[in-house]
Amino acid sequence: MKKILNFYIIYRLPVVVALVIGGVLSHVYGDPILAWILYILAFFSLLLYFMLGTMRLVKDAVEEGNVDQALIYIKKIRYPKLLVKPVRSAYYMLQSTLSMANNDLATAESNIRKSLQTKSTLTGDMTGTNLMQLGFIQLRQGKVKEGRSTLLEAIKAGIPDKESLASVYLQLCSIEIQRQQNRVGKEYFRKAKALNPKTKDIVDQIRIMEKNISRLPG
């Protein structure tokens, strides 16, 4: 069933053409009811083509860690401005994530800002998550001051995923220690640890930082 759905999503436009041709042939051979059914199916398939694109396949590929396949699917979306708002916001966010994976930080920043501008609460407010990604991009660009400010904004806006929130606190902890604000850095570390994250990378970071942070004054 999944293979059939994936085929339909990838070849939705040719399916629309086939449905229209089938409708025309049905009219020619005197079956107007079938013709109108095919026309309606073609109309809704065309709507889905423009409003949803191949975002479901992109999301699946990203979750499976298949970046190359995700790039292939996302390039099939030719009119992102016609996507419905929640899907459009996710499109720009995923474009940003894929650009980060390819170390194209300028494009990553441009796309995450587009996601921020695409306001939609239909699937929940993603402002905090978008700001978090923007903050991490800025830090990778060497814009420490801007990145720190953006991550603080992200916390205020709300980061629903505790693993991501712990990651933000750890990043802020590192920034504050570099700024020699050890007391503030330790407070961020305590907040990260209190979330009890399970992601291996974050757990490893906490373990390493815990060994060093206790030696710091403040």
C-alpha positions in Angstrom: 0.0 0.0 0.0 2.9 2.4 0.9 4.5 1.7 -2.5 1.3 2.6 -4.3 0.9 5.8 -2.3 4.5 6.8 -3.0 4.0 6.1 -6.7 0.9 8.3 -6.7 2.7 11.1 -4.9 5.7 11.0 -7.3 3.6 10.7 -10.5 0.6 12.8 -9.4 0.7 15.1 -12.4 0.8 12.2 -15.0 -2.0 10.6 -13.1 -4.0 13.8 -13.5 -3.4 13.7 -17.3 -4.4 10.1 -17.4 -7.6 10.8 -15.5 -8.5 13.6 -17.8 -7.9 11.5 -20.9 -10.0 8.7 -19.3 -12.8 11.2 -18.7 -12.7 12.5 -22.3 -12.8 8.9 -23.6 -15.7 8.1 -21.2 -17.6 11.1 -22.6 -16.9 10.0 -26.2 -18.2 6.5 -25.5 -21.3 7.6 -23.7 -20.6 7.2 -20.0 -20.9 10.8 -18.6 -21.1 9.6 -15.0 -17.7 7.8 -15.1 -16.3 10.8 -17.0 -17.3 13.2 -14.2 -15.9 10.9 -11.5 -12.6 10.9 -13.4 -12.7 14.6 -13.8 -13.3 15.1 -10.1 -10.5 12.7 -9.2 -8.2 14.7 -11.6 -9.2 18.0 -10.0 -8.5 16.8 -6.5 -5.2 15.2 -7.6 -4.2 18.5 -9.2 -5.0 20.4 -5.9 -2.9 17.9 -3.9 -0.1 18.3 -6.4 0.1 22.1 -5.8 -0.9 22.1 -2.1 1.1 19.2 -0.7 3.7 18.4 -3.3 6.1 15.5 -2.4 6.6 16.7 1.2 5.5 13.4 2.7 8.2 11.6 0.8 10.8 14.2 1.8 9.8 13.9 5.5 10.1 10.1 5.3 13.5 10.3 3.6 14.9 12.7 6.2 13.6 10.6 9.1 15.4 7.6 7.5 18.6 9.6 7.2 18.6 9.4 3.4 19.6 13.0 2.5 20.3 12.3 -1.1 16.8 10.8 -1.6 15.2 13.7 0.3 17.0 16.2 -2.1 15.6 14.3 -5.1 12.0 14.5 -3.7 12.2 18.1 -2.6 13.4 19.2 -6.1 10.1 17.8 -7.5 8.3 20.7 -5.7 8.3 23.4 -8.4 5.9 25.9 -6.8 6.6 26.1 -3.0 4.6 29.3 -2.7 1.4 27.4 -3.6 1.9 24.8 -0.8 -0.6 25.2 2.1 1.0 27.2 4.9 1.9 24.4 7.4 3.4 22.4 4.5 5.2 25.4 3.1 6.7 26.2 6.5 7.9 22.6 6.8 9.2 22.7 3.2 11.5 25.7 4.0 12.6 24.2 7.3 13.6 20.9 5.6 15.3 22.9 2.8 17.3 24.6 5.6 18.1 21.3 7.3 19.3 19.8 4.0 21.4 22.9 3.2 23.0 22.6 6.7 23.8 19.0 6.0 25.6 20.1 2.8 27.3 23.0 4.8 25.5 25.6 2.7 24.9 27.9 5.6 23.8 31.0 3.6 21.0 29.0 1.9 20.1 27.3 5.2 19.7 30.7 6.9 17.6 32.1 4.0 15.2 29.1 4.1 14.7 29.0 7.8 13.9 32.7 7.7 11.3 32.0 5.0 9.9 29.3 7.3 9.7 31.8 10.1 7.8 34.2 7.9 5.2 31.5 6.9 3.0 31.8 10.0 0.7 28.9 10.6 -0.6 27.4 13.9 -2.6 24.6 12.2 0.0 22.0 13.2 1.3 23.9 16.2 3.4 27.0 16.6 6.9 26.2 15.1 8.4 29.6 15.9 10.6 28.2 18.7 11.9 25.3 16.6 12.6 27.6 13.7 14.4 30.1 15.9 16.5 27.3 17.4 17.6 26.2 14.0 18.4 29.7 13.0 20.5 30.1 16.2 22.5 27.0 15.5 23.1 28.2 11.9 24.3 31.6 13.2 26.7 29.8 15.6 28.1 27.7 12.8 28.6 30.9 10.8 30.7 32.3 13.7 28.0 34.8 14.7 28.1 34.0 18.4 26.4 37.1 19.7 23.5 36.8 17.2 23.3 33.0 17.8 23.1 33.4 21.5 20.3 36.0 21.2 18.3 33.9 18.8 18.6 30.8 21.0 17.2 32.8 24.0 14.4 34.0 21.7 13.7 30.3 20.8 13.4 29.4 24.5 11.0 32.2 25.1 8.9 31.2 22.0 8.8 27.6 23.3 10.7 24.5 22.2 8.3 21.6 22.5 10.9 18.8 22.2 12.8 18.3 25.5 15.8 16.8 23.6 16.1 19.9 21.5 15.6 22.2 24.5 18.4 20.3 26.3 20.7 20.8 23.3 19.9 24.6 23.4 20.7 24.8 27.1 24.0 23.0 26.5 24.9 25.3 23.7 24.1 28.4 25.8 26.2 26.8 28.7 29.2 26.6 26.4 28.7 30.2 25.2 28.5 31.6 28.7 31.6 29.7 29.8 33.5 31.1 26.8 32.2 34.5 27.9 33.6 33.7 31.4 30.1 33.8 32.8 30.6 30.6 34.7 27.6 31.0 37.1 25.2 31.5 34.2 26.8 28.7 32.3 26.4 26.3 35.2 22.7 27.2 35.5 22.1 26.4 31.9 23.9 23.1 32.4 21.7 22.2 35.4 18.6 23.0 33.3 19.9 20.7 30.5 20.6 17.9 32.9 17.2 18.3 34.6 15.4 17.5 31.3 17.0 14.0 31.5 17.5 13.8 27.7 17.9 10.3 26.1 19.6 11.1 22.8 23.1 9.6 22.9 25.0 12.7 21.6 23.4 14.9 24.2 23.9 12.4 27.0 27.6 12.2 26.0 27.9 16.0 26.0 26.4 16.2 29.5 28.8 13.5 30.7 31.9 15.3 29.3 30.7 18.7 30.5 30.0 17.5 33.9 33.6 16.4 34.4 34.9 19.8 33.5 32.2 22.2 34.7 32.6 21.4 38.4 36.2 22.7 38.3 35.2 26.1 37.1 34.9 28.9 39.6 31.6 30.7 40.2 
